[in-house]
Amino acid sequence: MTVLAVGAGLVPSAEAGSAVADSAGMPSVTLKGELGPLAQPAAPISADDSGFLSLGTESGNPAQFTWERRDSTYVNGLPQPLHLNDMWGVNGGFGLEQVGTTRSYRIRDYDTGKAVQFDLPAGDTATTVFAENRLMTLRKTAGKWTLHLLEMPAAGGRPVDRLVSGVPDTLPGTVTDALVDSRGAAIHFGGPYGIQTLLDFAAGRLTVVPEDGASATQLVSLSATTVLYDSFADDQPRYLVDRDHPDAPRTPLKNSPSNLTLLDDWIVYPGGDGELLAQPAAGGTALTLLPKSDTRPITGVDGAVYVVSGSDPDDWAVRRITLGADGTPAVGVHVPLPRQTVYDVGGVAVDHGQLRVGTLHVPPGVSRATTYLSGSSLSLTAGGTLNATPLRNVGDLGRHPADGPRGDLQCTGECLRLVPTGEGDVVRFPRGHWVPTLSASGRYTLQRPNSRFQYVLDGTKELSHTAQWHAASLWGNELWSAGRESGTVSAVSLPSMKARGSAVSVGAPCIPEEIQVVDRWIYWSCGPTGKAGVYDRTTKHVITVPSGYAELADGYLVSQNEAAAKLEITYFPGAVPSDRVGTSELGPLKDQVGAPADRRGRFWAVDRFGGPVAYLTNAGDVTVKWPQVTPFPSPSSPPTAPPAWICVRTVVSTRGCGNCRSRRRAGS
């Protein structure tokens, strides 16, 4: 079977770059990404002088955590820190993690990657109060709550259990708030009218902060020398407590602004016009530190204040604020945040020779950035030159506000994982909400609206649903699903949901966690780190393919090689000459701060009809390569003479394009 291309008269534009062949002779074209309106996003929740921990700004579950160093290197995909009572288990460059659902906890050094593990004694309850080598726990002894510091010796071995002194007999058994640094912590036990305390790690001592009137108080900020408290009573001001002398008279903050962060005896806060201000805690003239800030300032474990700020996208950075030699706040760049291209947000799909790319822009007269789809038509000349029309706006991503006038919102995270329909476009999301789509074919979609349910839809009509996720894939009007026994998959026809033949044994040593079906090929995977293979329904053979996230096409498979930061292509027997069968390098695997482990549809994608592969480069461009393969007839449709029509699409074949809507007679 041959693959034809229409539109061969198109030529590459200046914006699209020039078509070049790679070292293996694969036709290739690169579409340059212009610098966009925004810099790399960041949302620091913890910091020290070596870097900061960023909570991913993308939508999605679970949340993404990244450690970003001062030299702009980073570590993505960190385990989620312990999260108790809206408190993250983070302290500067260290994170506290629970090991599964066990009683084991580990403290991770984000900069070095080393971790110290603690096994809690029976009856102990973990808290988010910890430091590099110690963890505070709650333990009930003789009917009263006691505090313990489990400390790991420098030489390793079993943790030392230190009883914390100064704990009152009336201590509640719940930590409702805690601010932690390298020296110790300010801890609130119990509800609103509970007990405010200060913990000193080195001394292993707890000190109760005397109450100030009958009103409930809450923690606001912690510096190296003081703690800022706020009263829930409107007639009582915020006040500072000296950490060394909590019994000393406290310093009231009259008419103080909101969102305060302590910097020794200064307060740092955002102004009404987005600027960042500072003034002495005891009162005085406010100083403008930065003209614009993007996030609420946080106090680092080193006592410095950190905030995302800049005068424009080329000046954006995480700033570090310390006290200068003259005793006033001084601002420096901690980690620069480079400006991104319009395509760096992610979102890539290729379908019937149509390229779709998520694109960031700021519409005229609008102050915020939004995302839309850029589209390009791809074609291959008889001489083997790959051409791409200039990327153009082909509409929004279909994500709209629930109320008010129609308008696209900035689609982020998993919303940008593009899924092709099999008709040259991608799934558009409905008004008011977004539902993750696993697979699509024409009017049929396979959706996962939450962490459990999985639906098959015909347009908006529900054909079936299950109460748990399972491996499934759509191809034409067939729904393929993993069986209940290891290594089996089966198909039903849509929309009837009637069984189509008997189950197929694909040779998987597991109940597949993922399957993809394209014509005669069935890809199966036992998970991103497990075994994977491609079953050929014609030859009944299993083709060995790499583990990892992958996308199947007619004649080849593309997969992520995370360790080598490469995309790899595996050619199938019969689709290419025998000397090309097997796995080889295809191109770079894009990485960036906050990138998910699974980057399919986000940073790279394949045309499953045996057409091109597209991927984002680290420079923010889009590269398209067209593997030269020979597709085969589907095993369910025996080879016949070529039909008398072809699809009016960029890519066509002698078996047609399945769901193409517009056709013309061959030769007309």
Salt bridges, closest charged atoms under 4 A:
ASP22 OD2 - LYS625 NZ 3.79
GLU58 OE2 - ARG602 NH2 2.97
GLU97 OE1 - ARG106 NH1 3.85
GLU97 OE2 - ARG108 NE 2.62
ASP111 OD1 - ARG69 NE 3.10
ASP124 OD1 - ARG139 NE 2.47
GLU151 OE2 - ARG134 NE 3.01
GLU151 OE2 - ARG162 NH1 2.75
ASP161 OD2 - ARG139 NH2 2.63
ASP161 OD1 - HIS148 ND1 2.91
ASP169 OD2 - LYS144 NZ 3.17
ASP181 OD2 - ARG243 NH1 2.66
ASP230 OD2 - ARG238 NE 3.50
ASP244 OD1 - ARG183 NH2 2.24
ASP302 OD2 - ARG320 NH2 2.86
ASP314 OD2 - ARG339 NH1 3.17
ASP315 OD2 - ARG319 NH2 3.16
ASP344 OD1 - LYS590 NZ 2.97
ASP351 OD1 - HIS352 ND1 3.40
ASP396 OD1 - HIS400 NE2 3.97
ASP396 OD2 - ARG406 NH2 3.43
GLU414 OE1 - ARG417 NE 2.89
GLU423 OE1 - ARG661 NH2 3.19
ASP425 OD1 - ARG356 NE 3.47
ASP425 OD1 - ARG428 NH2 3.40
ASP458 OD1 - ARG443 NE 2.64
GLU462 OE2 - HIS465 ND1 2.73
GLU478 OE2 - ARG500 NE 2.19
GLU514 OE2 - ARG600 NH1 2.70
ASP519 OD2 - ARG655 NE 3.17
ASP536 OD2 - ARG520 NH2 2.63
ASP554 OD2 - ARG655 NH2 2.98
GLU562 OE2 - ARG599 NH2 2.62
GLU585 OE2 - LYS566 NZ 3.46
ASP591 OD1 - ARG599 NH2 3.63
ASP598 OD1 - ARG417 NH1 3.56
ASP598 OD1 - ARG600 NE 2.89
ASP621 OD2 - LYS32 NZ 2.90
